[in-house]
């Protein structure tokens, strides 16, 4: 069966490592004509480009800081001029700060997390959406959120807030496009902890082991191509969300804290090896 990606252009943010790299490799493997890589780390991009050299895809890499509107606009203009309009847009780039809210720095933690995780996907999508809509052909947008965007998690308040916002925006954008009859579909990925290194030291809640990146990318990719509104992984994410909505708050706090151990999942967070524990960056 011919992949719907064959001959298409796929753009991935945060493509220098982890799941971003896996999305890029998946696109190339399925016959994408062009794979566009965005990341703030130029050296990491070079490694991904080298890894894709044996594929048939034309690879274009751009050093882009998705926390900067100017950087996004400049890179988007370059992509539209050099490659053309993307058929698939994967908003994967993200950062996490694992500490109590009062320990967060105003700019380095709060502002940066919101600029990368929340405003970043919005500005990236806005930079290409008009051209995608004007073209009028089927296209896909995958926005990477998090299970912490559906449940409160201590030591992750700013990250959780950034992902709550992504879910609300992504779902609203999906409905707006559908209301116009647009062939562009939007999928929101809502996963629990993944073994990418970004959440090193975090412990999965009850019945929720840390997931392998390959598994999450596969499920997200297939859900995106199918035009699904949400991909929530694993099944306990949806269960927890349902319980949170039906149980009184005091009861849910007991269930989440003592039974599922959601509230203690970040107690031993360290993040990526080799970087300070409060300055962890990577793919969401």
C-alpha positions in Angstrom: 0.0 0.0 0.0 1.4 3.4 -1.0 1.9 5.7 2.0 0.0 9.0 1.9 3.3 10.6 2.8 5.0 9.6 -0.5 5.9 12.6 -2.5 4.9 15.1 0.2 6.7 17.7 2.2 7.0 17.2 6.0 8.3 19.8 8.5 9.2 18.8 12.0 10.2 21.2 14.8 12.6 20.0 17.5 13.9 17.6 14.9 17.5 17.4 16.3 16.9 14.6 18.8 14.4 12.3 20.4 10.9 12.0 19.0 11.5 14.9 16.6 14.3 12.9 14.9 12.0 9.8 14.8 9.2 11.8 13.1 11.7 12.9 10.5 13.0 9.4 9.9 9.5 8.1 9.6 8.7 10.7 7.0 11.8 9.8 5.0 11.1 6.1 5.3 7.6 6.5 4.0 8.8 8.3 0.8 8.5 12.0 1.6 9.8 14.1 -1.2 11.2 16.7 1.2 11.8 16.6 5.0 12.3 19.9 6.6 14.1 19.9 10.0 13.9 22.8 12.5 15.9 22.9 15.7 17.7 25.4 17.8 20.8 23.0 18.0 22.7 23.2 14.7 25.1 20.4 15.6 22.2 18.0 16.4 20.6 18.9 13.0 23.8 18.0 11.2 23.7 14.6 12.7 20.1 14.0 11.7 20.8 15.2 8.2 23.7 12.8 7.9 21.5 10.0 9.2 18.9 10.7 6.5 21.5 10.8 3.7 20.7 7.3 2.5 17.0 8.0 2.0 15.4 9.3 -1.2 14.1 12.4 0.6 15.6 15.8 0.0 16.5 17.1 3.5 16.5 20.8 4.4 17.7 21.9 7.8 17.2 25.3 9.5 18.5 26.5 12.8 15.3 28.0 14.3 14.5 29.2 17.8 10.7 28.6 18.1 10.8 30.9 21.2 11.4 33.8 18.7 8.7 35.0 16.4 11.3 36.7 14.2 13.3 33.4 13.9 10.1 31.5 13.0 9.0 34.0 10.4 12.5 34.2 8.8 12.8 30.4 8.6 9.2 30.0 7.3 9.9 32.5 4.5 13.0 30.5 3.6 11.0 27.2 3.6 8.2 28.6 1.4 10.8 30.0 -1.0 13.2 27.0 -1.1 10.9 24.0 -0.6 7.3 25.1 -0.8 4.2 24.7 1.3 4.4 21.8 3.9 1.8 19.0 3.6 2.5 17.8 7.1 3.5 20.0 10.0 4.7 18.4 13.3 4.9 20.9 16.2 7.2 18.8 18.4 9.7 21.2 20.0 9.3 21.7 23.7 11.1 22.3 27.0 10.4 21.4 30.6 11.3 23.0 34.0 10.9 20.5 36.8 10.6 22.5 40.1 8.1 24.2 42.4 6.4 27.2 40.9 8.1 29.6 43.4 11.5 28.4 42.3 10.9 29.4 38.6 12.8 32.3 37.2 10.5 34.9 35.5 12.2 34.9 32.1 14.4 31.8 32.0 11.6 29.5 33.1 8.1 30.9 33.0 8.4 33.1 29.9 10.6 30.7 27.9 8.5 27.7 28.6 5.4 29.5 27.4 7.2 30.9 24.3 8.5 27.5 23.3 5.7 25.2 24.3 2.6 27.3 23.7 3.3 30.3 21.5 5.8 28.4 19.5 3.4 26.0 17.9 0.9 28.8 17.3 3.4 31.0 15.5 4.9 28.1 13.5 1.4 27.0 12.4 0.3 30.6 11.6 3.4 31.1 9.5 2.3 28.3 7.1 -1.4 28.0 7.6 -2.5 30.7 5.1 -0.5 29.1 2.3 -1.8 25.6 3.3 -5.4 26.9 3.2 -4.9 28.7 -0.1 -3.5 25.7 -1.8 -6.6 23.8 -0.8 -5.1 20.3 -0.8 -5.2 17.7 2.1 -2.7 18.5 4.8 -2.0 17.4 8.4 -1.0 19.2 11.6 0.2 17.3 14.6 0.6 19.2 17.8 2.4 17.6 20.7 0.8 18.3 24.0 1.1 16.2 27.2 -1.0 14.3 29.8 0.1 17.0 32.2 -2.1 19.3 30.1 -5.1 17.4 31.4 -4.1 16.8 35.0 -2.3 19.0 37.6 1.2 17.7 38.4 3.3 19.2 41.3 6.8 20.4 40.2 5.5 20.9 36.7 3.1 23.8 37.1 4.4 26.0 34.3 4.9 23.0 31.9 1.4 21.8 32.7 0.0 25.3 32.0 1.8 25.5 28.7 0.4 22.1 27.6 -3.2 22.9 28.8 -3.1 25.9 26.5 -1.8 23.8 23.6 -4.7 21.4 23.9 -7.3 24.1 24.0 -5.7 25.9 21.0 -5.1 22.8 19.0 -8.7 21.4 19.4 -10.1 24.9 18.7 -8.1 25.2 15.5 -9.3 21.7 14.4 -12.9 22.8 14.8 -12.3 26.1 13.0 -10.7 24.4 10.0 -13.5 21.8 9.9 -16.2 24.5 10.0 -14.8 26.0 6.7 -14.7 22.6 5.0 -10.9 22.8 4.9 -9.0 19.5 4.0 -6.5 20.3 6.7 -6.9 18.2 9.8 -5.4 18.8 13.2 -4.4 16.0 15.7 -3.4 16.6 19.3 -0.9 14.1 20.8 -1.5 13.7 24.6 1.1 11.3 26.0 2.3 10.4 29.5 6.0 10.2 30.2 8.2 9.0 27.3 11.8 7.6 27.5 13.4 10.4 25.5 15.6 11.7 28.3 13.6 14.9 28.6 11.9 13.5 31.7 14.7 11.4 33.1 14.0 10.5 36.7 10.3 10.9 36.4 8.2 7.9 37.5 5.1 6.9 35.6 1.9 6.8 37.6 0.2 3.5 38.5 -0.3 1.2 35.5 1.5 3.9 33.4 5.1 2.8 32.6 7.4 5.2 30.7 6.6 4.6 27.1 9.2 3.9 24.3 9.5 6.8 21.8 9.1 4.5 18.8 5.8 3.3 20.1 4.5 6.8 20.7 5.7 8.1 17.3 4.0 5.2 15.5 0.7 5.8 17.2 0.8 9.5 16.8 1.8 9.2 13.1 -0.9 6.8 12.3 -3.5 8.9 14.2 -2.4 12.0 12.4 -2.6 10.4 8.9 -6.1 9.1 9.8 -7.2 12.6 10.8 -8.0 11.7 14.4 -8.7 14.6 16.7 -6.7 13.2 19.7 -4.1 10.5 20.4 -3.9 9.8 24.1 -1.3 7.4 25.4 -1.4 5.1 27.3 -5.0 4.2 28.0 -4.7 5.3 31.6 -4.4 9.0 30.4 -8.0 8.9 29.3 -9.1 7.0 32.4 -7.5 9.6 34.7 -9.1 12.4 32.8 -12.5 10.8 33.1 -12.1 10.2 36.8 -10.9 13.8 37.4 -14.1 15.1 35.7 -16.5 12.9 37.7 -15.0 12.7 41.1 -15.2 15.6 43.7 -11.9 17.4 43.9 -11.0 16.2 47.4 -11.7 12.6 46.3 -9.7 13.0 43.1 -6.7 14.4 45.0 -6.6 11.3 47.1 -7.0 9.0 44.1 -4.3 10.9 42.1 -2.0 11.3 45.0 -2.2 8.1 46.9 -3.5 5.5 44.4 -2.2 6.6 40.9 0.8 8.5 42.4 0.4 11.2 39.8 1.3 13.9 42.3 4.6 12.3 43.2 5.7 11.4 39.6 8.2 14.3 39.3 9.8 13.9 42.8 13.0 12.3 41.3 13.1 14.3 38.1 16.6 15.0 36.8 16.1 15.6 33.1 18.7 15.1 30.4 22.1 13.9 31.6 24.8 16.5 31.6 22.6 19.6 32.1 21.4 21.3 35.4 18.3 19.7 36.8 16.3 22.9 36.4 17.3 23.7 32.8 16.0 20.8 30.7 15.3 21.2 27.1 14.2 18.7 24.4 11.3 17.4 22.5 7.9 17.1 24.1 
